[in-house]
Amino acid sequence: MKINALGYLRVESPDAKEWAQFGSDVLGLMITDSPEGHPDTVSLTPDDRPGRLQVSPGERNRLECVGWEVPNATAFDEAVAELESAGVEVSRATDEDRARAGVRDLVRFTDPAGHTHEIFWGQLVVPLSFRPGRAMKGFVTGSQGLGHLVLIVPDLIESLDFFRSVLGFTVSDEIDLHGNRVVFLHVNPRHHTLALIGIPGHRGLHHLMVQTEELDDVGTAYDRCLKDEIPLAMTLGRHTNDKMVSFYVRSPSGFDVEYGWGADTVDDESAWTVTHMKSPSTWGHRPGGAPAPACIEPIAAEEPS
């Protein structure tokens, strides 16, 4: 299967409306019209593809679905066939589903941890439409997609096998983090589009990363968070594996947004070598005092993982 990139992310939250200010004024994302015309859904984007991040009202903070892009209709049909061949139950899209995602077609399925995913092709692009929510140069997207996600899964080995064997992700490297193994995977030149952390009995969204084109834009956002006392999960620092300079801010929906610049890219043609590290950062990334994450949920014992 050839997944090109992370295409979009949808979440639900009791505090969805707070994303209009947080997403635009703090992160610099552009507010776009809700694809489904829902006035209470906050729709945001870092580029010319509207609705890449949609936050809808809900009773609790939860990851609704992750959208993965494939290059064309042929690749889409092949991906669906591969999912079904692997025994994955696939749900076909309705016209409403396609309109909401702004794509030509999609299918929906669930991973072993219980997260919902969509594979799609033909995402809507509105050329030259992007206007940042605050003064800044812009974001690194294009062939690298929206950014990256870190998901909490109850069984790391099971989920890792699914994303590698079924969805075609490739391991970039690993970090031993406070007794937990974190595995980073890529589908394009971005160092990682997905990372998995195994925490038995839990699942959810740990963070979404968006990457700016200029380091100063990270600093400006960091100053804004300090000035407005927006809770930070981790202070400014630099990662050991992808070399990104970033900080982690707690979003209104309880998951973190890693806001960064300067990440290394991977090149599978040059015989990329997988390594593992004992520390996630070369400097910084100290605890920032944010409350406990609120987009990670316990899984009932009787619920299959």
Buried (B, 14 or more C-beta within 10 A) or exposed (E): BBBBBBBBBBBBBBBBBBBBBBBBBBBBBBBBEBBBEBEEBBBBBBBBBBBBBBBBBBEEBBBBBBBBBBEEEEBBEBBBEBBEEEEBEBEEBEEEBBBBBBBBBBBBBBBBBBBBBBBBBBBBEEEEEBEBBBEBEBBBBEEBBBBBBBBBBBBBEBBBEBBBEBBBBBBBBBBEEEEEBBBBBBBBBBBBBBBBBBBEEBBBBBBBBBBBBEEEBBBBBBEBBBEEEBBBBBBBBBBBBBEBBBBBBBBBBBBBBBBBBBBBEBEEEEEBEEEEBEEBBBEBBEEBEBEEBBBBBEBEEEEEB
